[in-house]
Amino acid sequence: MGIIISILIGAAAGFLAGKLMKGSGFGFWVNLLVGIVGAFIGGNVLAWIGIDWGGTIVGRIVTAVIGAVILLWLISLIKKK
């Protein structure tokens, strides 16, 4: 059950980050990938600055969205060069 929740959180986070950064989502698989990588990035960044959401679903989604936005921002910087 945990892997299904993680997949849904990753897809939701990727979709939300896509909406925030580009204005539309990227499709299920890319949203999922962006969300999963974003969750890793967000978890590390928030841990470095001392923020812990307590492992709630909402906290996991917010963390993944923050990380996914950071990931998409970095990708946009690379694309501009």
N, CA, C and O atoms as a Maestro MAE file, in Angstrom:
{
 s_m_m2io_version
 :::
 2.0.0
}

f_m_ct {
 s_m_title
 :::
 protein
 m_atom[324] {
  # First column is atom index #
  i_m_mmod_type
  r_m_x_coord
  r_m_y_coord
  r_m_z_coord
  i_m_residue_number
  s_m_chain_name
  s_m_pdb_residue_name
  s_m_pdb_atom_name
  i_m_atomic_number
  :::
  1 25 0.820 -1.198 0.000 1 A "MET " " N  " 7
  2 3 0.000 0.000 0.000 1 A "MET " " CA " 6
  3 2 0.858 1.253 0.000 1 A "MET " " C  " 6
  4 15 0.484 2.258 -0.604 1 A "MET " " O  " 8
  5 25 2.011 1.206 0.674 2 A "GLY " " N  " 7
  6 3 2.886 2.373 0.759 2 A "GLY " " CA " 6
  7 2 3.421 2.811 -0.586 2 A "GLY " " C  " 6
  8 15 3.574 4.007 -0.835 2 A "GLY " " O  " 8
  9 25 3.712 1.842 -1.471 3 A "ILE " " N  " 7
  10 3 4.252 2.202 -2.782 3 A "ILE " " CA " 6
  11 2 3.182 2.869 -3.640 3 A "ILE " " C  " 6
  12 15 3.487 3.759 -4.435 3 A "ILE " " O  " 8
  13 25 1.940 2.446 -3.485 4 A "ILE " " N  " 7
  14 3 0.845 3.065 -4.236 4 A "ILE " " CA " 6
  15 2 0.655 4.509 -3.781 4 A "ILE " " C  " 6
  16 15 0.469 5.402 -4.607 4 A "ILE " " O  " 8
  17 25 0.702 4.737 -2.485 5 A "ILE " " N  " 7
  18 3 0.590 6.100 -1.945 5 A "ILE " " CA " 6
  19 2 1.746 6.953 -2.451 5 A "ILE " " C  " 6
  20 15 1.544 8.106 -2.829 5 A "ILE " " O  " 8
  21 25 2.959 6.397 -2.462 6 A "SER " " N  " 7
  22 3 4.127 7.136 -2.938 6 A "SER " " CA " 6
  23 2 3.993 7.496 -4.417 6 A "SER " " C  " 6
  24 15 4.356 8.600 -4.822 6 A "SER " " O  " 8
  25 25 3.479 6.580 -5.216 7 A "ILE " " N  " 7
  26 3 3.266 6.858 -6.639 7 A "ILE " " CA " 6
  27 2 2.232 7.968 -6.810 7 A "ILE " " C  " 6
  28 15 2.426 8.878 -7.616 7 A "ILE " " O  " 8
  29 25 1.151 7.897 -6.067 8 A "LEU " " N  " 7
  30 3 0.117 8.937 -6.171 8 A "LEU " " CA " 6
  31 2 0.634 10.294 -5.703 8 A "LEU " " C  " 6
  32 15 0.332 11.318 -6.316 8 A "LEU " " O  " 8
  33 25 1.407 10.307 -4.625 9 A "ILE " " N  " 7
  34 3 1.991 11.557 -4.132 9 A "ILE " " CA " 6
  35 2 2.970 12.114 -5.161 9 A "ILE " " C  " 6
  36 15 2.969 13.317 -5.425 9 A "ILE " " O  " 8
  37 25 3.803 11.257 -5.742 10 A "GLY " " N  " 7
  38 3 4.743 11.699 -6.770 10 A "GLY " " CA " 6
  39 2 4.042 12.272 -7.978 10 A "GLY " " C  " 6
  40 15 4.448 13.311 -8.499 10 A "GLY " " O  " 8
  41 25 2.993 11.608 -8.430 11 A "ALA " " N  " 7
  42 3 2.247 12.101 -9.587 11 A "ALA " " CA " 6
  43 2 1.568 13.436 -9.269 11 A "ALA " " C  " 6
  44 15 1.590 14.356 -10.087 11 A "ALA " " O  " 8
  45 25 0.968 13.540 -8.088 12 A "ALA " " N  " 7
  46 3 0.307 14.788 -7.696 12 A "ALA " " CA " 6
  47 2 1.318 15.918 -7.560 12 A "ALA " " C  " 6
  48 15 1.065 17.038 -8.005 12 A "ALA " " O  " 8
  49 25 2.457 15.630 -6.950 13 A "ALA " " N  " 7
  50 3 3.477 16.660 -6.767 13 A "ALA " " CA " 6
  51 2 4.040 17.112 -8.108 13 A "ALA " " C  " 6
  52 15 4.230 18.310 -8.321 13 A "ALA " " O  " 8
  53 25 4.309 16.187 -9.007 14 A "GLY " " N  " 7
  54 3 4.802 16.542 -10.333 14 A "GLY " " CA " 6
  55 2 3.791 17.375 -11.104 14 A "GLY " " C  " 6
  56 15 4.155 18.337 -11.781 14 A "GLY " " O  " 8
  57 25 2.522 17.002 -11.001 15 A "PHE " " N  " 7
  58 3 1.464 17.757 -11.675 15 A "PHE " " CA " 6
  59 2 1.375 19.180 -11.120 15 A "PHE " " C  " 6
  60 15 1.317 20.146 -11.881 15 A "PHE " " O  " 8
  61 25 1.365 19.302 -9.790 16 A "LEU " " N  " 7
  62 3 1.275 20.627 -9.170 16 A "LEU " " CA " 6
  63 2 2.487 21.496 -9.502 16 A "LEU " " C  " 6
  64 15 2.346 22.686 -9.784 16 A "LEU " " O  " 8
  65 25 3.670 20.900 -9.468 17 A "ALA " " N  " 7
  66 3 4.881 21.654 -9.812 17 A "ALA " " CA " 6
  67 2 4.849 22.080 -11.273 17 A "ALA " " C  " 6
  68 15 5.256 23.194 -11.606 17 A "ALA " " O  " 8
  69 25 4.369 21.202 -12.143 18 A "GLY " " N  " 7
  70 3 4.233 21.549 -13.557 18 A "GLY " " CA " 6
  71 2 3.283 22.715 -13.755 18 A "GLY " " C  " 6
  72 15 3.541 23.599 -14.572 18 A "GLY " " O  " 8
  73 25 2.189 22.721 -13.014 19 A "LYS " " N  " 7
  74 3 1.228 23.830 -13.083 19 A "LYS " " CA " 6
  75 2 1.860 25.126 -12.591 19 A "LYS " " C  " 6
  76 15 1.654 26.186 -13.182 19 A "LYS " " O  " 8
  77 25 2.629 25.039 -11.509 20 A "LEU " " N  " 7
  78 3 3.253 26.232 -10.942 20 A "LEU " " CA " 6
  79 2 4.349 26.791 -11.843 20 A "LEU " " C  " 6
  80 15 4.470 28.008 -11.983 20 A "LEU " " O  " 8
  81 25 5.138 25.932 -12.446 21 A "MET " " N  " 7
  82 3 6.314 26.388 -13.193 21 A "MET " " CA " 6
  83 2 6.058 26.598 -14.685 21 A "MET " " C  " 6
  84 15 6.644 27.504 -15.276 21 A "MET " " O  " 8
  85 25 5.231 25.816 -15.291 22 A "LYS " " N  " 7
  86 3 5.047 25.860 -16.738 22 A "LYS " " CA " 6
  87 2 3.640 26.284 -17.125 22 A "LYS " " C  " 6
  88 15 3.424 26.839 -18.203 22 A "LYS " " O  " 8
  89 25 2.699 26.023 -16.255 23 A "GLY " " N  " 7
  90 3 1.323 26.354 -16.569 23 A "GLY " " CA " 6
  91 2 0.491 25.151 -16.949 23 A "GLY " " C  " 6
  92 15 -0.733 25.258 -17.022 23 A "GLY " " O  " 8
  93 25 1.113 24.001 -17.197 24 A "SER " " N  " 7
  94 3 0.361 22.779 -17.463 24 A "SER " " CA " 6
  95 2 1.206 21.585 -17.034 24 A "SER " " C  " 6
  96 15 2.423 21.696 -16.882 24 A "SER " " O  " 8
  97 25 0.562 20.466 -16.845 25 A "GLY " " N  " 7
  98 3 1.283 19.261 -16.450 25 A "GLY " " CA " 6
  99 2 2.068 18.694 -17.626 25 A "GLY " " C  " 6
  100 15 1.980 19.198 -18.746 25 A "GLY " " O  " 8
  101 25 2.834 17.642 -17.362 26 A "PHE " " N  " 7
  102 3 3.692 17.054 -18.390 26 A "PHE " " CA " 6
  103 2 3.225 15.679 -18.831 26 A "PHE " " C  " 6
  104 15 3.879 15.062 -19.672 26 A "PHE " " O  " 8
  105 25 2.139 15.182 -18.310 27 A "GLY " " N  " 7
  106 3 1.721 13.811 -18.561 27 A "GLY " " CA " 6
  107 2 2.047 12.967 -17.334 27 A "GLY " " C  " 6
  108 15 2.932 13.314 -16.551 27 A "GLY " " O  " 8
  109 25 1.340 11.876 -17.174 28 A "PHE " " N  " 7
  110 3 1.434 11.083 -15.946 28 A "PHE " " CA " 6
  111 2 2.857 10.632 -15.642 28 A "PHE " " C  " 6
  112 15 3.329 10.821 -14.521 28 A "PHE " " O  " 8
  113 25 3.551 10.041 -16.609 29 A "TRP " " N  " 7
  114 3 4.861 9.451 -16.336 29 A "TRP " " CA " 6
  115 2 5.916 10.498 -16.005 29 A "TRP " " C  " 6
  116 15 6.724 10.298 -15.098 29 A "TRP " " O  " 8
  117 25 5.917 11.605 -16.725 30 A "VAL " " N  " 7
  118 3 6.895 12.662 -16.426 30 A "VAL " " CA " 6
  119 2 6.544 13.318 -15.094 30 A "VAL " " C  " 6
  120 15 7.434 13.612 -14.296 30 A "VAL " " O  " 8
  121 25 5.250 13.551 -14.845 31 A "ASN " " N  " 7
  122 3 4.839 14.092 -13.549 31 A "ASN " " CA " 6
  123 2 5.292 13.179 -12.414 31 A "ASN " " C  " 6
  124 15 5.770 13.650 -11.382 31 A "ASN " " O  " 8
  125 25 5.141 11.888 -12.608 32 A "LEU " " N  " 7
  126 3 5.550 10.915 -11.596 32 A "LEU " " CA " 6
  127 2 7.057 10.999 -11.349 32 A "LEU " " C  " 6
  128 15 7.499 11.041 -10.200 32 A "LEU " " O  " 8
  129 25 7.834 11.024 -12.413 33 A "LEU " " N  " 7
  130 3 9.284 11.111 -12.276 33 A "LEU " " CA " 6
  131 2 9.706 12.411 -11.602 33 A "LEU " " C  " 6
  132 15 10.543 12.402 -10.699 33 A "LEU " " O  " 8
  133 25 9.133 13.522 -12.036 34 A "VAL " " N  " 7
  134 3 9.449 14.819 -11.437 34 A "VAL " " CA " 6
  135 2 9.054 14.828 -9.959 34 A "VAL " " C  " 6
  136 15 9.790 15.353 -9.124 34 A "VAL " " O  " 8
  137 25 7.910 14.258 -9.639 35 A "GLY " " N  " 7
  138 3 7.450 14.211 -8.249 35 A "GLY " " CA " 6
  139 2 8.337 13.355 -7.356 35 A "GLY " " C  " 6
  140 15 8.618 13.726 -6.217 35 A "GLY " " O  " 8
  141 25 8.781 12.210 -7.870 36 A "ILE " " N  " 7
  142 3 9.638 11.323 -7.068 36 A "ILE " " CA " 6
  143 2 11.002 11.965 -6.836 36 A "ILE " " C  " 6
  144 15 11.497 11.984 -5.710 36 A "ILE " " O  " 8
  145 25 11.604 12.488 -7.892 37 A "VAL " " N  " 7
  146 3 12.895 13.167 -7.736 37 A "VAL " " CA " 6
  147 2 12.716 14.414 -6.870 37 A "VAL " " C  " 6
  148 15 13.569 14.737 -6.043 37 A "VAL " " O  " 8
  149 25 11.601 15.106 -7.071 38 A "GLY " " N  " 7
  150 3 11.303 16.290 -6.261 38 A "GLY " " CA " 6
  151 2 11.145 15.965 -4.790 38 A "GLY " " C  " 6
  152 15 11.557 16.749 -3.935 38 A "GLY " " O  " 8
  153 25 10.557 14.822 -4.482 39 A "ALA " " N  " 7
  154 3 10.414 14.411 -3.084 39 A "ALA " " CA " 6
  155 2 11.779 14.195 -2.447 39 A "ALA " " C  " 6
  156 15 12.000 14.563 -1.293 39 A "ALA " " O  " 8
  157 25 12.688 13.600 -3.202 40 A "PHE " " N  " 7
  158 3 14.050 13.396 -2.695 40 A "PHE " " CA " 6
  159 2 14.744 14.748 -2.469 40 A "PHE " " C  " 6
  160 15 15.327 14.985 -1.410 40 A "PHE " " O  " 8
  161 25 14.675 15.618 -3.465 41 A "ILE " " N  " 7
  162 3 15.307 16.944 -3.353 41 A "ILE " " CA " 6
  163 2 14.666 17.746 -2.228 41 A "ILE " " C  " 6
  164 15 15.367 18.320 -1.395 41 A "ILE " " O  " 8
  165 25 13.340 17.789 -2.199 42 A "GLY " " N  " 7
  166 3 12.630 18.547 -1.172 42 A "GLY " " CA " 6
  167 2 12.906 18.040 0.222 42 A "GLY " " C  " 6
  168 15 13.072 18.827 1.154 42 A "GLY " " O  " 8
  169 25 12.955 16.715 0.371 43 A "GLY " " N  " 7
  170 3 13.249 16.139 1.674 43 A "GLY " " CA " 6
  171 2 14.627 16.543 2.174 43 A "GLY " " C  " 6
  172 15 14.802 16.860 3.351 43 A "GLY " " O  " 8
  173 25 15.601 16.531 1.274 44 A "ASN " " N  " 7
  174 3 16.958 16.922 1.666 44 A "ASN " " CA " 6
  175 2 17.061 18.413 1.957 44 A "ASN " " C  " 6
  176 15 17.658 18.809 2.958 44 A "ASN " " O  " 8
  177 25 16.491 19.234 1.102 45 A "VAL " " N  " 7
  178 3 16.566 20.691 1.299 45 A "VAL " " CA " 6
  179 2 15.872 21.084 2.606 45 A "VAL " " C  " 6
  180 15 16.418 21.866 3.385 45 A "VAL " " O  " 8
  181 25 14.689 20.553 2.845 46 A "LEU " " N  " 7
  182 3 13.971 20.905 4.068 46 A "LEU " " CA " 6
  183 2 14.683 20.364 5.311 46 A "LEU " " C  " 6
  184 15 14.655 21.002 6.363 46 A "LEU " " O  " 8
  185 25 15.314 19.205 5.199 47 A "ALA " " N  " 7
  186 3 16.087 18.674 6.335 47 A "ALA " " CA " 6
  187 2 17.288 19.566 6.631 47 A "ALA " " C  " 6
  188 15 17.626 19.779 7.795 47 A "ALA " " O  " 8
  189 25 17.938 20.091 5.585 48 A "TRP " " N  " 7
  190 3 19.092 20.977 5.784 48 A "TRP " " CA " 6
  191 2 18.716 22.237 6.538 48 A "TRP " " C  " 6
  192 15 19.504 22.760 7.325 48 A "TRP " " O  " 8
  193 25 17.484 22.730 6.288 49 A "ILE " " N  " 7
  194 3 17.078 23.967 6.981 49 A "ILE " " CA " 6
  195 2 16.241 23.683 8.232 49 A "ILE " " C  " 6
  196 15 15.754 24.612 8.876 49 A "ILE " " O  " 8
  197 25 16.075 22.411 8.574 50 A "GLY " " N  " 7
  198 3 15.449 22.046 9.840 50 A "GLY " " CA " 6
  199 2 13.933 21.977 9.848 50 A "GLY " " C  " 6
  200 15 13.321 22.101 10.909 50 A "GLY " " O  " 8
  201 25 13.314 21.782 8.697 51 A "ILE " " N  " 7
  202 3 11.848 21.682 8.632 51 A "ILE " " CA " 6
  203 2 11.457 20.208 8.542 51 A "ILE " " C  " 6
  204 15 11.992 19.462 7.721 51 A "ILE " " O  " 8
  205 25 10.515 19.797 9.400 52 A "ASP " " N  " 7
  206 3 10.010 18.429 9.399 52 A "ASP " " CA " 6
  207 2 8.493 18.484 9.494 52 A "ASP " " C  " 6
  208 15 7.952 19.052 10.442 52 A "ASP " " O  " 8
  209 25 7.803 17.898 8.521 53 A "TRP " " N  " 7
  210 3 6.343 17.937 8.483 53 A "TRP " " CA " 6
  211 2 5.722 16.809 9.293 53 A "TRP " " C  " 6
  212 15 4.498 16.752 9.414 53 A "TRP " " O  " 8
  213 25 6.516 15.922 9.842 54 A "GLY " " N  " 7
  214 3 5.971 14.858 10.664 54 A "GLY " " CA " 6
  215 2 5.489 13.646 9.895 54 A "GLY " " C  " 6
  216 15 4.862 12.772 10.491 54 A "GLY " " O  " 8
  217 25 5.747 13.550 8.616 55 A "GLY " " N  " 7
  218 3 5.375 12.382 7.831 55 A "GLY " " CA " 6
  219 2 3.923 12.307 7.415 55 A "GLY " " C  " 6
  220 15 3.476 11.253 6.963 55 A "GLY " " O  " 8
  221 25 3.169 13.387 7.551 56 A "THR " " N  " 7
  222 3 1.771 13.375 7.119 56 A "THR " " CA " 6
  223 2 1.701 13.380 5.599 56 A "THR " " C  " 6
  224 15 2.659 13.754 4.923 56 A "THR " " O  " 8
  225 25 0.578 12.969 5.079 57 A "ILE " " N  " 7
  226 3 0.376 12.952 3.627 57 A "ILE " " CA " 6
  227 2 0.521 14.363 3.062 57 A "ILE " " C  " 6
  228 15 1.191 14.560 2.049 57 A "ILE " " O  " 8
  229 25 -0.096 15.328 3.704 58 A "VAL " " N  " 7
  230 3 -0.014 16.713 3.236 58 A "VAL " " CA " 6
  231 2 1.438 17.190 3.280 58 A "VAL " " C  " 6
  232 15 1.901 17.857 2.354 58 A "VAL " " O  " 8
  233 25 2.150 16.854 4.343 59 A "GLY " " N  " 7
  234 3 3.555 17.227 4.456 59 A "GLY " " CA " 6
  235 2 4.405 16.599 3.371 59 A "GLY " " C  " 6
  236 15 5.309 17.238 2.832 59 A "GLY " " O  " 8
  237 25 4.114 15.341 3.048 60 A "ARG " " N  " 7
  238 3 4.856 14.660 1.983 60 A "ARG " " CA " 6
  239 2 4.586 15.291 0.633 60 A "ARG " " C  " 6
  240 15 5.497 15.435 -0.182 60 A "ARG " " O  " 8
  241 25 3.331 15.671 0.389 61 A "ILE " " N  " 7
  242 3 2.994 16.329 -0.887 61 A "ILE " " CA " 6
  243 2 3.669 17.689 -0.978 61 A "ILE " " C  " 6
  244 15 4.245 18.021 -2.014 61 A "ILE " " O  " 8
  245 25 3.611 18.484 0.092 62 A "VAL " " N  " 7
  246 3 4.235 19.810 0.093 62 A "VAL " " CA " 6
  247 2 5.741 19.680 -0.112 62 A "VAL " " C  " 6
  248 15 6.327 20.434 -0.888 62 A "VAL " " O  " 8
  249 25 6.362 18.744 0.569 63 A "THR " " N  " 7
  250 3 7.799 18.524 0.414 63 A "THR " " CA " 6
  251 2 8.140 18.150 -1.019 63 A "THR " " C  " 6
  252 15 9.092 18.683 -1.588 63 A "THR " " O  " 8
  253 25 7.375 17.240 -1.607 64 A "ALA " " N  " 7
  254 3 7.628 16.810 -2.981 64 A "ALA " " CA " 6
  255 2 7.398 17.952 -3.970 64 A "ALA " " C  " 6
  256 15 8.149 18.092 -4.936 64 A "ALA " " O  " 8
  257 25 6.371 18.765 -3.741 65 A "VAL " " N  " 7
  258 3 6.109 19.905 -4.631 65 A "VAL " " CA " 6
  259 2 7.252 20.910 -4.547 65 A "VAL " " C  " 6
  260 15 7.713 21.406 -5.575 65 A "VAL " " O  " 8
  261 25 7.712 21.215 -3.346 66 A "ILE " " N  " 7
  262 3 8.837 22.150 -3.183 66 A "ILE " " CA " 6
  263 2 10.061 21.614 -3.929 66 A "ILE " " C  " 6
  264 15 10.712 22.356 -4.664 66 A "ILE " " O  " 8
  265 25 10.368 20.356 -3.745 67 A "GLY " " N  " 7
  266 3 11.506 19.765 -4.439 67 A "GLY " " CA " 6
  267 2 11.330 19.723 -5.943 67 A "GLY " " C  " 6
  268 15 12.283 19.960 -6.685 67 A "GLY " " O  " 8
  269 25 10.114 19.421 -6.406 68 A "ALA " " N  " 7
  270 3 9.853 19.374 -7.845 68 A "ALA " " CA " 6
  271 2 9.966 20.761 -8.475 68 A "ALA " " C  " 6
  272 15 10.464 20.897 -9.593 68 A "ALA " " O  " 8
  273 25 9.509 21.779 -7.769 69 A "VAL " " N  " 7
  274 3 9.646 23.158 -8.272 69 A "VAL " " CA " 6
  275 2 11.133 23.508 -8.363 69 A "VAL " " C  " 6
  276 15 11.566 24.113 -9.344 69 A "VAL " " O  " 8
  277 25 11.910 23.138 -7.358 70 A "ILE " " N  " 7
  278 3 13.356 23.386 -7.407 70 A "ILE " " CA " 6
  279 2 13.964 22.655 -8.607 70 A "ILE " " C  " 6
  280 15 14.776 23.225 -9.336 70 A "ILE " " O  " 8
  281 25 13.575 21.410 -8.808 71 A "LEU " " N  " 7
  282 3 14.086 20.626 -9.935 71 A "LEU " " CA " 6
  283 2 13.733 21.284 -11.263 71 A "LEU " " C  " 6
  284 15 14.601 21.436 -12.123 71 A "LEU " " O  " 8
  285 25 12.478 21.675 -11.445 72 A "LEU " " N  " 7
  286 3 12.069 22.308 -12.695 72 A "LEU " " CA " 6
  287 2 12.750 23.650 -12.911 72 A "LEU " " C  " 6
  288 15 13.064 24.015 -14.044 72 A "LEU " " O  " 8
  289 25 12.979 24.384 -11.833 73 A "TRP " " N  " 7
  290 3 13.695 25.655 -11.932 73 A "TRP " " CA " 6
  291 2 15.130 25.419 -12.394 73 A "TRP " " C  " 6
  292 15 15.631 26.131 -13.264 73 A "TRP " " O  " 8
  293 25 15.795 24.410 -11.806 74 A "LEU " " N  " 7
  294 3 17.165 24.092 -12.225 74 A "LEU " " CA " 6
  295 2 17.211 23.658 -13.688 74 A "LEU " " C  " 6
  296 15 18.120 24.047 -14.422 74 A "LEU " " O  " 8
  297 25 16.249 22.864 -14.109 75 A "ILE " " N  " 7
  298 3 16.187 22.429 -15.509 75 A "ILE " " CA " 6
  299 2 15.987 23.627 -16.429 75 A "ILE " " C  " 6
  300 15 16.593 23.692 -17.498 75 A "ILE " " O  " 8
  301 25 15.147 24.571 -16.026 76 A "SER " " N  " 7
  302 3 14.933 25.755 -16.862 76 A "SER " " CA " 6
  303 2 16.204 26.602 -16.967 76 A "SER " " C  " 6
  304 15 16.456 27.207 -18.009 76 A "SER " " O  " 8
  305 25 17.005 26.652 -15.900 77 A "LEU " " N  " 7
  306 3 18.285 27.370 -15.957 77 A "LEU " " CA " 6
  307 2 19.248 26.703 -16.946 77 A "LEU " " C  " 6
  308 15 19.942 27.379 -17.705 77 A "LEU " " O  " 8
  309 25 19.275 25.387 -16.923 78 A "ILE " " N  " 7
  310 3 20.166 24.634 -17.824 78 A "ILE " " CA " 6
  311 2 19.719 24.807 -19.273 78 A "ILE " " C  " 6
  312 15 20.555 24.970 -20.162 78 A "ILE " " O  " 8
  313 25 18.416 24.773 -19.518 79 A "LYS " " N  " 7
  314 3 17.893 24.916 -20.860 79 A "LYS " " CA " 6
  315 2 18.185 26.283 -21.469 79 A "LYS " " C  " 6
  316 15 18.361 26.396 -22.682 79 A "LYS " " O  " 8
  317 25 18.237 27.322 -20.635 80 A "LYS " " N  " 7
  318 3 18.485 28.675 -21.136 80 A "LYS " " CA " 6
  319 2 19.901 28.853 -21.643 80 A "LYS " " C  " 6
  320 15 20.156 29.734 -22.465 80 A "LYS " " O  " 8
  321 25 20.828 28.033 -21.168 81 A "LYS " " N  " 7
  322 3 22.238 28.191 -21.560 81 A "LYS " " CA " 6
  323 2 22.547 27.481 -22.812 81 A "LYS " " C  " 6
  324 15 23.687 27.514 -23.276 81 A "LYS " " O  " 8
  :::
 }
 m_bond[323] {
  # First column is bond index #
  i_m_from
  i_m_to
  i_m_order
  :::
  1 1 2 1
  2 2 3 1
  3 3 4 2
  4 3 5 1
  5 5 6 1
  6 6 7 1
  7 7 8 2
  8 7 9 1
  9 9 10 1
  10 10 11 1
  11 11 12 2
  12 11 13 1
  13 13 14 1
  14 14 15 1
  15 15 16 2
  16 15 17 1
  17 17 18 1
  18 18 19 1
  19 19 20 2
  20 19 21 1
  21 21 22 1
  22 22 23 1
  23 23 24 2
  24 23 25 1
  25 25 26 1
  26 26 27 1
  27 27 28 2
  28 27 29 1
  29 29 30 1
  30 30 31 1
  31 31 32 2
  32 31 33 1
  33 33 34 1
  34 34 35 1
  35 35 36 2
  36 35 37 1
  37 37 38 1
  38 38 39 1
  39 39 40 2
  40 39 41 1
  41 41 42 1
  42 42 43 1
  43 43 44 2
  44 43 45 1
  45 45 46 1
  46 46 47 1
  47 47 48 2
  48 47 49 1
  49 49 50 1
  50 50 51 1
  51 51 52 2
  52 51 53 1
  53 53 54 1
  54 54 55 1
  55 55 56 2
  56 55 57 1
  57 57 58 1
  58 58 59 1
  59 59 60 2
  60 59 61 1
  61 61 62 1
  62 62 63 1
  63 63 64 2
  64 63 65 1
  65 65 66 1
  66 66 67 1
  67 67 68 2
  68 67 69 1
  69 69 70 1
  70 70 71 1
  71 71 72 2
  72 71 73 1
  73 73 74 1
  74 74 75 1
  75 75 76 2
  76 75 77 1
  77 77 78 1
  78 78 79 1
  79 79 80 2
  80 79 81 1
  81 81 82 1
  82 82 83 1
  83 83 84 2
  84 83 85 1
  85 85 86 1
  86 86 87 1
  87 87 88 2
  88 87 89 1
  89 89 90 1
  90 90 91 1
  91 91 92 2
  92 91 93 1
  93 93 94 1
  94 94 95 1
  95 95 96 2
  96 95 97 1
  97 97 98 1
  98 98 99 1
  99 99 100 2
  100 99 101 1
  101 101 102 1
  102 102 103 1
  103 103 104 2
  104 103 105 1
  105 105 106 1
  106 106 107 1
  107 107 108 2
  108 107 109 1
  109 109 110 1
  110 110 111 1
  111 111 112 2
  112 111 113 1
  113 113 114 1
  114 114 115 1
  115 115 116 2
  116 115 117 1
  117 117 118 1
  118 118 119 1
  119 119 120 2
  120 119 121 1
  121 121 122 1
  122 122 123 1
  123 123 124 2
  124 123 125 1
  125 125 126 1
  126 126 127 1
  127 127 128 2
  128 127 129 1
  129 129 130 1
  130 130 131 1
  131 131 132 2
  132 131 133 1
  133 133 134 1
  134 134 135 1
  135 135 136 2
  136 135 137 1
  137 137 138 1
  138 138 139 1
  139 139 140 2
  140 139 141 1
  141 141 142 1
  142 142 143 1
  143 143 144 2
  144 143 145 1
  145 145 146 1
  146 146 147 1
  147 147 148 2
  148 147 149 1
  149 149 150 1
  150 150 151 1
  151 151 152 2
  152 151 153 1
  153 153 154 1
  154 154 155 1
  155 155 156 2
  156 155 157 1
  157 157 158 1
  158 158 159 1
  159 159 160 2
  160 159 161 1
  161 161 162 1
  162 162 163 1
  163 163 164 2
  164 163 165 1
  165 165 166 1
  166 166 167 1
  167 167 168 2
  168 167 169 1
  169 169 170 1
  170 170 171 1
  171 171 172 2
  172 171 173 1
  173 173 174 1
  174 174 175 1
  175 175 176 2
  176 175 177 1
  177 177 178 1
  178 178 179 1
  179 179 180 2
  180 179 181 1
  181 181 182 1
  182 182 183 1
  183 183 184 2
  184 183 185 1
  185 185 186 1
  186 186 187 1
  187 187 188 2
  188 187 189 1
  189 189 190 1
  190 190 191 1
  191 191 192 2
  192 191 193 1
  193 193 194 1
  194 194 195 1
  195 195 196 2
  196 195 197 1
  197 197 198 1
  198 198 199 1
  199 199 200 2
  200 199 201 1
  201 201 202 1
  202 202 203 1
  203 203 204 2
  204 203 205 1
  205 205 206 1
  206 206 207 1
  207 207 208 2
  208 207 209 1
  209 209 210 1
  210 210 211 1
  211 211 212 2
  212 211 213 1
  213 213 214 1
  214 214 215 1
  215 215 216 2
  216 215 217 1
  217 217 218 1
  218 218 219 1
  219 219 220 2
  220 219 221 1
  221 221 222 1
  222 222 223 1
  223 223 224 2
  224 223 225 1
  225 225 226 1
  226 226 227 1
  227 227 228 2
  228 227 229 1
  229 229 230 1
  230 230 231 1
  231 231 232 2
  232 231 233 1
  233 233 234 1
  234 234 235 1
  235 235 236 2
  236 235 237 1
  237 237 238 1
  238 238 239 1
  239 239 240 2
  240 239 241 1
  241 241 242 1
  242 242 243 1
  243 243 244 2
  244 243 245 1
  245 245 246 1
  246 246 247 1
  247 247 248 2
  248 247 249 1
  249 249 250 1
  250 250 251 1
  251 251 252 2
  252 251 253 1
  253 253 254 1
  254 254 255 1
  255 255 256 2
  256 255 257 1
  257 257 258 1
  258 258 259 1
  259 259 260 2
  260 259 261 1
  261 261 262 1
  262 262 263 1
  263 263 264 2
  264 263 265 1
  265 265 266 1
  266 266 267 1
  267 267 268 2
  268 267 269 1
  269 269 270 1
  270 270 271 1
  271 271 272 2
  272 271 273 1
  273 273 274 1
  274 274 275 1
  275 275 276 2
  276 275 277 1
  277 277 278 1
  278 278 279 1
  279 279 280 2
  280 279 281 1
  281 281 282 1
  282 282 283 1
  283 283 284 2
  284 283 285 1
  285 285 286 1
  286 286 287 1
  287 287 288 2
  288 287 289 1
  289 289 290 1
  290 290 291 1
  291 291 292 2
  292 291 293 1
  293 293 294 1
  294 294 295 1
  295 295 296 2
  296 295 297 1
  297 297 298 1
  298 298 299 1
  299 299 300 2
  300 299 301 1
  301 301 302 1
  302 302 303 1
  303 303 304 2
  304 303 305 1
  305 305 306 1
  306 306 307 1
  307 307 308 2
  308 307 309 1
  309 309 310 1
  310 310 311 1
  311 311 312 2
  312 311 313 1
  313 313 314 1
  314 314 315 1
  315 315 316 2
  316 315 317 1
  317 317 318 1
  318 318 319 1
  319 319 320 2
  320 319 321 1
  321 321 322 1
  322 322 323 1
  323 323 324 2
  :::
 }
}
